[in-house]
Amino acid sequence: MKAIVLSASPNDDGLTAACAQAAALGLSNGGAEVEQVNLNKLDIGKCQACDHGWGTCRKEHRCQVVDDFQALHKQTCEADALVLVTPVYWWEMSESAKAFTDRLRRCEAIHKEESCLFDTPMIMVAAAGGTGKGTISCLASMERFIQHVRARTFDLIPVNRWTKEYKLHTIQSAGELLAKQVIAEKKS
């Protein structure tokens, strides 16, 4: 069972990074082969809505803008589960998370049940450091992404600096349970 943990923060030592580590540990404890990816370390530009929005993303499930998106799109399609952890910026996902999910949505959402992410279980984590505000609206946006690409919401987890201690345990437990369930589904 392969799982990818996507982290979308420029800070390698903050709340978002701790949440991503907890998710990776839980998935690993559950038996998953885990790959961690920091979106901020990749060159993934924003969607260009090529050909008036009717580019290769809509016709062929691929983005014609060449950067690091193509390799991560392929990895994401090959994964059995996905975790996205983003800091909350202005009540939304970070810019790196938004750029990746916007382009992934363009490539997969239009294809409905043919989406490579169809029924892929996902955990979404919104980590609000500073004010602690905006986690729920950020998670609502993340859940819409899941629905658009026809994936499966396994869990939506809000965390802020005051709830960090117990939410890290929650994230780890969710990752472990997700891995165990996917492995059990594959066996049956």
N, C-alpha and C positions, 0 to 999 in steps of 0.2 A: 504494500500500500504506500503510495507516494503522496506526500503533502507538501504544500508550499506555504511558507509564512512570509507575507509581504509586509515590510515595515516602511512607513512613509514619512519619516522624520529626519531632518538633517542632524539631529542630536543623537549620537551613538550611546549616550549615557543618561538618558532621561526617562521619563514615564513611559513613553511609547516604546522605547527599546526594552524596558523591563517587561512590558506587556508582551512584546514579540518573543522574548526569551521564555516567558512562562508558557506561551502557546507552543513553542517548539519543544520544550521539555515535556509538556503534557502529551503531545502527539507522539513523541519518541517513546515515552513510558507506555503508551497504548500500542506500540508495535509499528509505528509508521517510520518510513524513511523520510526524513525531513530536510528540506532545503530552505534556507533563509535568504531572502532577497531584500536589499535596501533600495527602494525605488529612487532615492535621492542620489545614489551612486551610479545610476544608469542615465543614458541620454534618451529620454522619451519626451518628445515634444507634444504639443497640444494637437488635437484633431484639426485638420485643415479643411474638412468637409469638401474634399476634392470632387471635381466634376459636378458642382452644384449639389453636393450631398449624395451623389449616385456613383461614387467611385468603386474601386475594386473591393472595398470593405463590404459593400452591400451585394455585390455580384459574386464574389469569390471567397468570402471570409478572410480576406487579407488586406492589410493596409499598404498602400502604395508609397507612403512616406517612409523612407528607409532610415532607421535608427535602431536602438536597442529594443524597441517594441516587438519586432518580429520574433526574436529568440525567446523573449518572455511570454509572448502569446502562445508559442509552440509548447513551452514548458507548462504553462497554465492548462492548456488543453490536454496534456498528458497526465496531469495530476488527478488523484482520486479525491482530494479535498483541498480547500483553500482557506487560509486565514488572512484577513487584511486588518492591519493595525495602523490607524492614522491618528496624528494629533488633531485636535479640533482647532481650526483657524476660522474665525468669524462664523462660528456655528456650522461649519462645513468641513469636508475632508481637506487635507493639505493639497497644495497644488500638484505635487508629484502623484498623489493617489488619484486626484481628479483627472489628470492627463492620461494616466494608464487606464482607469476605468472607462473614461469617455471613449477612448479608441477601442478598447475591448468590447464595449457595448455596441459600437458601430459595426464591428466585425461579426458579432454573434447574435445580437438581439433580433435582427430582421429574419433570421433563419429558424426561429421558434424551436421546435423539437429537434431540429438538426444542429442547433447550437452545440459546440463542443463542450459547453458547460452545462448542458441539460442534466438536471437532477444532481449535479455535483454539490455536495454539502459544503456550506461556507459558514465560517464564524467571522463576524465583523466586530471590531473593537474600536470605540471612539474614546481617545484619551485626552482629557482636558486638564492641562497643567495649571497655568496661571489662575484665572478666575474660577475654573471648574465648570463654566457654563457652556451650553451648546451641545452636550453629548447626545441628547435625544433627537434634536433636529439633524445632527450629523448622521446618526444611525438611521433615521428615516430616509435620508438620501442614499445611504449604503444599501438599505433594504430594497429601494426602488431599483438599484443596479442589479441586485440578485434576481428580482422579478423580471427585469427586462431580458436578461441573458438566460432565463429559464432554469436557473440553478435552484438549490434548496437551502432555505435559511435554517441552519442548525442552531445558531444562537446569535444574539445581538447584545453586546456587553458594553455598558457605559462605565467609565472609570475616571476618577479625578484624584487629585493629590490627597484628599482626605479619605478616600475609600481604597487607596492603592493596596494596602496590606491584604485585606480580604479579597479584593477583586483579582489580585495576582493568583491567589489560590483558585478562584472561580475560573479564570482563564485557563489555568493549567488543568483543572478537572474537566473543563469542557473539551479541551484538546485531546485528553486521554480517552474520554468517552467517545468522541467522534472517531478516533482511530479504531477503537475496539468495535464500534458499530459497523464501520466500513469493512473491516477485515471479516467480521461475521457475515455481512451481506455478500461478500465475494465468495465465501465458503459455501453459502446456501444456494 
